[in-house]
Amino acid sequence: MSRGLALTVDTVILTLLVAGTTWIVPQLAHFLLGVPSDPAQCPSGAEWWQVRVHVCRSLIWVAPVAVAVYPPVYRVGFWTVNGQTPGMALFGLQIVRTDGGSIGLALAIRRWALRVGSILTLGLGFLPILFSARRQALHDRLAGTVVVHAWAMPMRHPWGELPG
């Protein structure tokens, strides 16, 4: 249940990021370059030096690019740095390797790609969470990761053990 709630929080954050980007980028283009914020109102012209025309026509790609880029960057970035996204942190969850170590960039990318596979199988890759003792989805098993409650793990300082 906490994994689903964490996913919901992260989805809301990503939705706000995409919505904010799709609003602010056209506004900035209009303010800085005088480009119409509506691509249907773009002036004609295809010469390479007509920067405003090209910027205006490219505004239609802001939302699709944000939708494609933000989720993997968000998840892989937070998994690499903290082992948890903000939604996971809110519910006390963390991703670790099966040996208890932190995941690095390569493993975070691998887990994300495998997670996409779990999603593309109509969510069947998530079913093992219900039946496995460690609550691992298929992508967790294949990546060698497990989602744990962060408060159940011993605290580790990023620079090693603290004196005392």
N, C-alpha and C positions, 0 to 999 in steps of 0.2 A: 504494500500500500504506500509506504513512504517513497519507494522508487517512482511510482506513478504520480504522486504529488510533486516530487522534485522535478519530474519531467514536465508537469503542467506549469510550474513556476518558470522553468527555463524556456518553455514555449512562449509564455507571456513576455518574458524579457526579450527574446528574439523577435517576436512580433512588433514590440515597441521599437526595437532598433531598426528593423526594416521599414516600418511606417515613418519613423523619424527621418531616416535617410531619404526615402522617396519624397518626403516633403521638403527637407532642407536643401538638397542638391539643386532642384530646379529654382528654389528661391535664391540661392547663392549665384547661380548662373544668370538669373535675371538681374540681380543687384550688381554683380561685378561686370557682366558683359552686355547687359541689356537684351538678353535672349528671352523670347517669349516663354513663359512657363508651361504653355500648352504646345506639344509637338505639332498639333494640327495647324498652328499659326506660324510655323517656321517659314522664313523667306526662301525663295527659290535660289538656286545657284549651287554649283558643284565644284568651283575652282578651289584648289587646295588652300589658298590664302584666306578664304572666307571662313575664319575660325568660328564666328557666331553661328553660321549655318550648320557647320558640322557638330558643334556643341548642342545646338537645338535639336538636331536629328538624333543625337546619341542619348538624349534624356529619356527616351522611351525604354532604354536598356537598364536604367538605374534599378528599378524594382526587380527584374529577373536576375540581374547580377547579384544584388544584395541577398535575394532569397537563396541563390545557389552558393554564395561564398560565406555568408555569416554563420550558418549552423556548423559547418565543419571547423571553421576557425575558432568559433566560440567554444565548442566542446573540446577539440584537441588542445587548444590553448590552455583552458582551465584544467583539463586533465593532466597536462604536462607540468604546469606550474604548481597546482595545489592537490591534484588527484581528485578534485571535485569541482563541479560547476556551482554557481551561486545557489541554484535550487537544491542541489545535493547538500551543500553546506547548511542550508536552512533546516534540513531534516536530519542532519548528522550523518550523512553517508559519504563514503570515500571509496575510490577505486584503488586497489593495490594489486601487485602481482600475487600469484598464488603462494609464493614464499613469504609474503608480507612486505616486500620491498616496494618502493615507489615506482611508478611507471614513468618512462621517459618519452621523448617525442616519437621515436619509431614505434613503440608499443601503443601509444595513444592513437597514432595514425592507423595502425593495423586494427585496433579495436573499433575505431570509427568505421573503417571500410567493412569490417565484418558485421557491424551493427546495421549498416545499410543493407547488407545481405539479409539479415534477420527481418528487417522491415519489408524488403521486397518479396519475401516469401509469405506475404500477407500476415505478418506477425507471428508466424509459426516458430521462428527462432527464439521468441520470448517464452514459449510454453514451458521449457525446462525449469524456469524460475519457480513454477508451481510445484515441481516434483523433486528437485534436487535438494540435498541437505544443505549445500552452501548457497542456494538460491542463485545459481549461475545460469544466465541465458546462454544460448548456443554460441553467440559471439564472445562471451566471457570465457567459455571453455576453450574455444579455438585460439583465443588471444592469450590465454594463461593469466586471466585477471579474475578478480572477485570484488563485488561491492560489499563493503562491510560498514558497520556502524562505527563512525570515527571515534566516539567516546569509549569504545571497547578496546581501542588500540593504545599502546603506550605512546606518550607524547615524545616526539623527536624534534630536536632543534635543527633547523636547516644547516647550521655550521658545525654540527656534531654535538657531543655531550657538553652540557654546561657544568662548570665547576660547582661544587657544593654538596 
